[in-house]
Amino acid sequence: MSMNPQLSAEPAQIQLPRDCTFTPNDWQVLSQYWFPVAIASDIADKPVGVTLLDVKLVCYRSHGKVIVARDLCFHRGAPLSKGWVENEEIVCPYHGFRYNCEGTCTSVPAHPNTKISPKLKLIVYPTVERYGLIWTSLSSTSEQIPDLPGWDDPDFINITLPSFDIAGSAGRQMEGFLDVSHFAYVHIETFGDRNNTEVPQYKVKREGDQLIADYWSTVSNYGKGQENIAEEGFMWLRAFRVFPPFAASLTVHFPNDGKLMILNCASPVSARYTRLFCPISRNFDKNAPVEDTIKFNLQVFQEDRDMVEAQTPEDLPLDLQAEAHIPADRTSIAYRQLLSEIGLGRSYTS
């Protein structure tokens, strides 16, 4: 589906968060997109505090749905994430103010018979629960959630991996996910092969506001120690699809029509801190222990994190003259151009 929000020539200016780590322009652009902010199963009977684009949010359930709101009671600035949910309303821990699922204050315990000021209303954001994740946007109401076709296919099993924090930028993490020449060096403990380093030629196509890259190689996707049923010389297809600004899907084609679908969602907590969300679907090894899948993928994430957190500059340079490139970088070059196109700064972005 389309991921590009309907950006006006001059988007409505929303007040930047305090101590914003983004340039004002980049924050305004990114605020118009949707990002996952929490694992759905983590939002139960207690409020949970999260951060998106330097904005502190609170997630909680009311009347069976998840509410995402600014983590702030406007009475005295207390964080609602330290409060609790009672009778489908969130309660401020400081003075007991209560708010319903629409953000309207329903009770001021210190003055039970006084009319409540309309200013006592939470800032509530649009919310979607999909792929085991909670998605929201700070300034867009038009839903933009990337596609993960296997999730709703009964022939596939679904796994939502634990969120994974990275002290690095979302753009750098995304580019690492799209990179096809680092397998033999970064992922040697999981699936990479130091004796198989060559990157065959591949093409990157544009489809609307998305990028598509089909990459064929003999690099196996089986983990070290896993049973490998691929014949010698088996050509592995890794089909990438990029959803700007910070999401991409990867479908790995295994032997016997097996498919592994991964949705990489780099949620920008701040300009240089990222929370990675990664739902997975596959149509093979359906009875394999889920714990093994989680352990393997977290190890891959760790290998990538060690590199992303060490890169300089920390921000992804959109000026193509700022770093050197090789033919294997076709996807990342197109990705940087796409980020420039949606309006992010050429020398700085998350």
C-alpha positions, 0 to 999 in steps of 0.5 A: 500500500502507499506509504506517502502521506498527502503532504501539503506544500506547506505542512501545518506546523506542530509545536516541536517537542522540548529538547528536540533532537531533529531539525525542525524540517525533518521533525515536521516531515517525519511526524506525518508518517506512521510508526510502531511504538509498542508490542501489542501484547505488552499493552495490558492492564497498566499504562506503558510509556514510550517515545516517538520523535522525542515526544513522550507517549502513553499507551493503554487499553480502554474498552478493548482498544489501545489508546495512544496519547501524550504522556502528560496531564495538563494540570501539573505536567505529571506523566500518565504512564505512572498512573493506572487504568480504572473503569476504562479510564486512565488516572493521573498519579499526582492528583487523581484526574481521570480521562476517558478514551477520547481524552476528555477529563471526567473527574477532578477529585479535589472539586467533585461538583465543579464544572471541568475546564475543557482545557483538561483534555489529553492529546490523543493520537490515531492508533492501529493494531496490526502485526502484533504492533501498536502503530501511531502518527503524530500529525497524520490521520490517513493510515499508512501501514506497510504490507506484510502479506503472510500475516493474514495468510492461513498457510503462514505462522506469525511471530512478533519478535521482542522490540530491540533498542539501538543507540543509532539512527533509524536511517543507518539501521534501515540501510544496514537492513537493505545492505547485501554486501555485509553478510560475510563480515557482520553475520559470520556467527549466524548465517554469513560465509567468509568464502562467499563475498561476491555480490551479483548484479541486481536492479532497483525498481521504483513502484509509486513511492516504494523501492523494490530490489530482487537480489539473487545469490548463493548465500544461504539463509539457514543459520549455523547449525541448522539443517540445510536442505538446499542443493549445492548452488541453490540460488536464494532470492531475497526480495526487498520492498522499501516503505519510506521513511523507515520500514522495509520488508524482506521475503526470503525464498527457501527451497520447496517454495518456502517463504520467510517474510520479515518486516523491518520497522525502525521507529525513531525514538530520537534522532540517534536512538531507534527501537526496532520492531520486526514481525515475521511470517513463514510457511515452513517449519511451522512446528519449530520452537518459536524460542529458536526463531527469536534467539536467532533473529536477536543474534542477527540484530545484535550483530547489526547493532554493533556496527550501526552504533559505531558508524560515523557520521551517526546520521545517514548522509543524504548527500551522495557525495558525502560517502563512497559507493560501490555497485552493491550499494544500489539499494542504499543509494536509491533509498537515500534519494527517496528520503531526500525526495520526501523532504528530509534534509540532505546532510541530516536525517534520522 
